[in-house]
Each structure stands twice: as C-alpha cells, then as structure tokens.
Amino acid sequence: ARTLVLTARAAPVDAARVLLVVDDRSDAVRLDAVRRDFVANTSHELKTPIGAVSLLAEALDSAADDPDQVRRFAARLSAEASRLATLVQQIIEFSRVQGADPLEEAEAVPLDEVVRAAVEHTRVGAESKGVGVVIGKKSHLWTLGDRAMLTTAVQNLVANAIAFSSAGGHVGVGLRSRDGIVEIAVSDQGIGIAEDDLDRVFERFYRTDQARSRSTGGTGLGLSIVKHIAENHGGEARVWSRLGRGSTFTIRLPEIPAPASARTPRREKE
Ligand code: ADP
C-alpha cells in the first residue's frame, strides 16, 4: 500500500488560495517499519541467550560446593556467551549490509580469490566436523563490488553447507558464467530443506524446525546477509533443495571482463 501525505497549506500572499502538497512517503514509511521490526526481532532474539547467561550465573553460584556441577554450568555459560557473541556480530554485519545500497567502493573482484578465502575461513569448522570441501577448477571470473562483503556471503553459504552436513559429507563450491551472469554455487548432501520452508530461509531470523532441533548454534541471519549482499551487487541469491537429500545455494552476479592488469598472455599452441 502506498502512503500519500496530503497537506493543505494557506499560501501567505493570497489566503483564499490553498496549496495542496502531495508527498509520496511510501518508501520512507516502509523503511521505518522494516527498521522497527528489525529492532523488535533483534531484542527478542537477544533475550534468550541473555536469560540463559543470567540463569546459569545464578546456578553456578548455588552449586559452589559441587565441583562437577560448577564445571558443567561453566561450560554451558561459556557456550551461551559465545552464542551471544556470534549473534551480536551477525546483527552488526546485517545492519552494515542493509545500509550498503548502493556500494560505496566497488572494485573489480576476482571471484576465484573470493571462493578460496571463504573456504579457507571455514576450514577449521569443516575439519573438526569431518566434512570435505572441494573447490571447482579455476574460472578467472570477475565481478564489480566489495571483495570483503562477497567473501562474507560465500563464507556464510559454505559454513551452512558444513553445519547441515553429516560427518563424512562433501561440500562443493563452483563458479561458472552464462550470458553475462556469474554464478557461485555451494552444494551439499546434507539435511535439505522442506519445500514449504524454501521461500522463507532468506528471511532474517528464520530457521527451519530441522535446524533448530540440530542445535547447530545458528542465528538465522546468515542467509539474509547473503541475500542483501547479492542484491547490493545487482544480483540475487537462490536455493534448490530436497529434504533429506541436500541443497544448492547460488549467488548470481553481473560479470565484468578481467581487468587488463590481471590478464596473463595465453601461451600459443604450436
Ligand atoms: P543459521 O544461522 O540458522 O544457519 P541462516 O540464515 O544461515 O541461519 O539459515 C537459515 C535457515 O536455513 C537455517 O536455520 C536452516 O534451517 C536453513 N538452511 C540454511 N542453509 C542450509 C543448508 N545448507 N542445508 C539445510 N538447511 C539450510
């Protein structure tokens, strides 16, 4: 619905004439509602770990005579504190990408490098879970944008693919281009997503029941960050998935030619 604000003003020179001002504030009103909603959701999401931390602190205090209990409560306290830290960090990241339209400092970004860095950042998690991450062959594809943001987006997809895979699972990260669009695809053979949830996974704080019951410690913000970053770059994020079979998430971006400085002369065939 559009919000039109009609103001009637008496013109100072001629009191008989009335000036009608039509001001289209739809965008401002919508943005305001989005912001209010975000603050409400965020406060709600923060309440759970903060509540847990204060309950555990009380429990710790009353268990002072029992060293085993103290150790158990302390471990849970530390887990809740790190969950809180992740949540706060993702909230900051989310508000950063939400306000980054259009991009302030766009540069030519080599996507092979983005994929390599994103996979490197998730290496410890993949190793500790026993999930193998394989990168497809070098593509020499480029886009225009913010390298750090693009790395965050791919990293979020790879981290999810690892989190929702079982030990021994495989994650594939590939790059290809068609008709001027570069596609970064992250595939897994993990728990998959039910059809009813597919439309909603990019919403902020949305987590499927399967994800909640696995207690992967997620925040529900990762994919909404991915979506914002893709859209800030003039692209989009998509998902294909079958419950119990696995998922493929893609980020599609406008392709640009490799900058001259990055082009290596091809070796001529004899
Ligand atoms: P989270 O922090 O929970 O991973 P995201 O926004 O990244 O939050 O993802 C939202 C939800 O989408 C997840 O909680 C999960 O239900 C679902 N999801 C995301 N990636 C995958 C995947 N690779 N396989 C299965 N489900 C996924």
Boltz pocket constraint, residues with backbone or C-beta under 6 A from the ligand:
constraints:
  - pocket:
      binder: B
      contacts: [[A, 156], [A, 157], [A, 160], [A, 161], [A, 164], [A, 188], [A, 190], [A, 191], [A, 192], [A, 193], [A, 201], [A, 202], [A, 203], [A, 205], [A, 206], [A, 207], [A, 208], [A, 209], [A, 210], [A, 211], [A, 212], [A, 217], [A, 218], [A, 219], [A, 220], [A, 221], [A, 222], [A, 223], [A, 224], [A, 246], [A, 247]]
      max_distance: 6.0
